[in-house]
């Protein structure tokens, strides 16, 4: 995880200690199978932790410059690099690439799609294999210098953009990265797989037969998924036995990629002719 965090934003290896601390902070707020799908933070404190303040390690950030350290005409914010969370307060730890110092700030604006270019000393856009459309976010922390924001109505474009982000995240998190060998070691998954076998037998999904000459069998695999409730707790374990259709080859295993369906107009015509 630490290696991915450093490479994700092209961070120098000298930040490995900050990456380790940030990774531990995040993992303590992630569900764990051996803790009954609860987070270590929840086990320790008895309360479900909030994750709304989590940000991407190494992202470009804008921290507020204290009033006593600037004049009226100077910028109110400065570019930093997000490197973690402060242990003693609800604030972020930021690295100042100009002064080579670490500062702690509560009022921070993080742009998770950008990173610092260490060669040119400027910010650049971040690209990856899986791109989730993202907008810049501001932390929920505030201080005395923060100015109150006026409430505004969201446009339909903003709503649609947010909906697209949710769809992408749901698509990536649709199934569990779990192998059959690990699943059979858990009683919950074994019970779910037994239920799936029972449903297949009751519905007579398949029929045992001899393999036709010239044909080849297609394998199957288990797909596992955890159904969550509104509180983010595991409500049900689901397991589905599916066919590896992606291993079929056109012209060898199949010819048509559609099912013949009669149009309703044709059925009505036949009924009228028969009458």
C-alpha positions in Angstrom: 0.0 0.0 0.0 2.8 2.4 0.9 4.6 1.7 -2.4 1.4 2.4 -4.4 0.8 5.6 -2.4 4.3 6.9 -3.3 4.1 5.9 -7.0 0.6 7.1 -7.4 1.7 10.8 -7.0 5.4 10.3 -7.9 6.4 11.2 -4.4 10.1 10.9 -3.5 11.1 7.9 -1.3 12.1 10.2 1.5 8.4 10.5 2.3 8.1 6.8 3.1 7.6 7.4 6.8 4.7 9.8 6.2 3.2 7.3 3.7 3.4 4.5 6.4 1.6 6.7 9.0 -1.0 7.7 6.4 -1.6 4.1 5.4 -2.0 3.0 9.0 -4.4 5.8 9.6 -6.6 4.7 6.6 -6.4 1.0 7.4 -7.6 1.7 11.0 -10.7 3.1 9.4 -11.3 0.2 7.0 -13.5 -2.9 7.8 -11.5 -6.0 8.8 -12.8 -9.6 8.3 -11.3 -10.8 11.6 -13.1 -8.0 13.5 -16.5 -9.0 12.2 -16.4 -6.4 9.3 -15.8 -3.6 11.8 -13.0 -1.2 11.7 -10.1 -1.2 14.3 -11.1 2.4 15.2 -14.6 1.3 15.9 -13.5 -1.6 18.1 -11.2 0.7 20.1 -13.6 3.7 20.5 -17.0 2.0 20.2 -18.1 4.5 17.5 -18.1 4.2 13.7 -15.4 6.5 12.3 -16.0 9.1 9.7 -14.1 8.8 6.4 -15.4 12.0 4.7 -12.1 13.8 5.5 -9.8 11.2 3.9 -7.8 12.5 1.0 -5.3 11.1 -1.6 -1.8 11.0 -0.3 0.6 13.3 -2.2 -2.2 15.5 -3.7 -1.7 19.2 -4.3 -3.2 21.2 -1.4 -3.8 24.9 -0.7 -3.4 25.8 3.0 -4.4 29.1 4.5 -1.6 31.5 5.4 -2.2 33.0 8.9 -3.2 36.6 9.0 -0.1 37.5 11.1 2.2 36.1 8.5 0.9 38.0 5.5 0.0 41.5 4.4 -3.3 42.6 3.0 -2.1 42.3 -0.6 -0.4 38.9 -0.2 -2.1 35.7 -1.1 -4.2 34.1 1.6 -3.2 30.6 0.6 -0.1 28.7 -0.4 0.6 25.6 -2.3 1.5 22.5 -0.2 1.6 18.8 -0.6 -0.8 16.7 1.5 1.3 14.1 3.5 -1.1 12.9 6.2 -3.2 13.6 9.2 -2.2 15.3 12.5 -2.3 13.0 15.5 -3.1 15.7 18.1 -5.8 17.7 16.3 -8.4 17.5 13.5 -6.0 18.9 10.9 -3.9 17.9 8.0 -0.1 17.7 7.7 1.3 19.5 4.7 4.7 19.7 3.2 6.0 23.1 2.0 8.2 22.3 -1.1 9.7 25.8 -1.0 10.8 26.0 2.6 11.2 22.2 3.0 9.1 22.2 6.2 6.0 20.4 7.5 3.1 22.5 8.6 -0.2 21.6 10.2 -3.4 23.4 9.0 -7.1 22.9 9.5 -8.4 25.0 6.6 -7.2 23.1 3.6 -8.3 22.8 0.0 -7.1 19.6 -1.6 -7.1 19.0 -5.4 -6.9 15.2 -5.6 -6.4 15.1 -9.4 -3.2 17.2 -9.2 0.3 16.5 -7.9 3.5 18.4 -7.4 6.1 18.1 -10.2 9.4 17.6 -8.4 11.5 18.3 -11.5 9.8 21.6 -12.5 8.5 22.6 -9.0 5.0 23.0 -10.2 1.7 21.2 -10.1 0.7 18.7 -12.8 -2.4 16.6 -13.6 -2.4 13.0 -12.4 -3.4 10.2 -14.7 -4.0 6.5 -13.9 -5.4 3.3 -15.6 -8.7 3.7 -13.8 -10.0 7.2 -13.8 -12.8 8.3 -11.5 -14.1 11.7 -12.4 -13.3 13.9 -9.4 -13.9 17.4 -8.2 -11.8 19.3 -5.8 -13.0 19.2 -2.2 -12.5 21.3 0.8 -12.1 19.9 4.3 -14.8 20.2 7.0 -12.3 21.8 9.3 -12.5 25.6 9.8 -10.9 28.3 11.9 -11.6 31.9 12.9 -10.3 33.3 9.6 -12.7 31.2 7.5 -15.4 33.2 5.8 -18.9 31.7 5.9 -20.0 30.5 2.5 -23.4 31.5 1.1 -25.7 28.5 0.4 -26.4 27.9 -3.3 -28.5 25.7 -5.5 -26.8 22.8 -7.3 -27.3 22.8 -11.1 -28.5 19.6 -12.9 -25.0 19.3 -14.5 -23.4 19.1 -11.0 -25.9 16.5 -9.9 -25.3 14.4 -13.0 -21.6 14.6 -12.5 -21.8 13.5 -8.9 -24.2 10.6 -9.9 -21.6 9.5 -12.4 -18.9 9.3 -9.7 -21.2 7.2 -7.6 -21.8 4.8 -10.5 -18.1 4.4 -11.1 -17.3 3.7 -7.5 -20.2 1.2 -7.2 -19.0 -0.6 -10.4 -15.5 -1.0 -9.0 -16.8 -2.1 -5.6 -19.5 -4.5 -6.9 -17.8 -7.8 -6.1 -15.3 -9.0 -3.5 -11.7 -9.8 -4.4 -12.0 -13.3 -2.8 -10.9 -16.6 -4.1 -12.7 -19.9 -3.6 -9.9 -21.3 -1.5 -10.2 -18.5 1.0 -14.0 -18.5 0.9 -14.4 -22.1 1.9 -12.4 -21.3 5.1 -15.1 -18.9 6.2 -18.4 -20.4 7.5 -20.4 -17.5 6.3 -19.3 -17.9 2.7 -19.7 -21.7 2.9 -23.4 -21.3 4.1 -24.0 -18.9 1.2 -22.5 -21.3 -1.3 -24.7 -24.1 0.0 -27.8 -21.9 -0.4 -26.7 -21.2 -4.0 -26.3 -24.9 -4.8 -29.8 -25.6 -3.2 -31.4 -22.9 -5.4 -29.7 -24.4 -8.5 -31.0 -27.8 -7.8 -34.6 -26.6 -7.0 -34.8 -24.6 -10.2 -33.3 -27.4 -12.2 -30.8 -24.9 -13.7 -28.7 -27.6 -15.4 -29.0 -31.2 -16.5 -26.2 -33.8 -16.3 -25.4 -35.1 -19.7 -22.5 -36.6 -21.8 -20.2 -34.1 -23.6 -21.1 -34.1 -27.3 -18.3 -35.0 -29.7 -16.2 -32.1 -30.8 -17.5 -29.8 -28.0 -15.5 -28.6 -25.1 -16.7 -27.9 -21.5 -16.8 -24.4 -20.1 -15.6 -23.8 -16.6 -17.4 -22.0 -13.8 -16.3 -19.6 -11.0 -17.7 -18.2 -7.8 -18.5 -14.5 -7.5 -18.8 -13.1 -4.0 -20.5 -10.0 -2.8 -21.4 -8.4 0.5 -24.7 -6.5 0.6 -24.4 -3.4 2.9 -27.2 -1.5 4.6 -27.5 2.3 4.9 -25.0 2.3 7.9 -22.3 0.6 5.9 -22.7 -2.7 7.8 -22.8 -6.1 6.2 -26.4 -7.2 5.8 -26.0 -10.3 3.7 -23.4 -12.5 2.1 -24.1 -13.4 -1.5 -22.4 -16.0 -3.7 -23.2 -16.8 -7.3 -21.9 -19.6 -9.4 -21.4 -18.3 -13.0 -20.1 -19.7 -16.3 -16.9 -18.4 -17.7 -18.5 -17.3 -20.9 -15.5 -15.1 -21.7 -13.5 -18.2 -22.6 -15.9 -19.1 -25.5 -14.7 -18.5 -29.0 -17.0 -17.3 -31.8 -17.4 -19.9 -34.5 -16.2 -22.7 -32.2 -18.4 -22.6 -29.1 -21.3 -20.4 -30.5 -22.5 -18.9 -33.8 -25.4 -16.6 -32.8 -25.1 -14.0 -30.1 -28.8 -13.4 -29.7 -31.9 -15.4 -28.8 -34.7 -15.7 -31.4 -37.7 -13.8 -30.1 -41.0 -13.5 -31.9 -42.3 -9.9 -32.4 -45.7 -9.2 -30.8 -47.0 -8.0 -34.1 -46.3 -11.4 -35.7 -48.2 -13.2 -32.8 -51.2 -10.9 -33.3 -51.2 -11.5 -37.0 -51.1 -15.3 -36.6 -54.0 -15.1 -34.0 -56.1 -13.0 -36.3 -55.5 -15.3 -39.3 -56.4 -18.4 -37.1 -59.6 -16.7 -36.0 
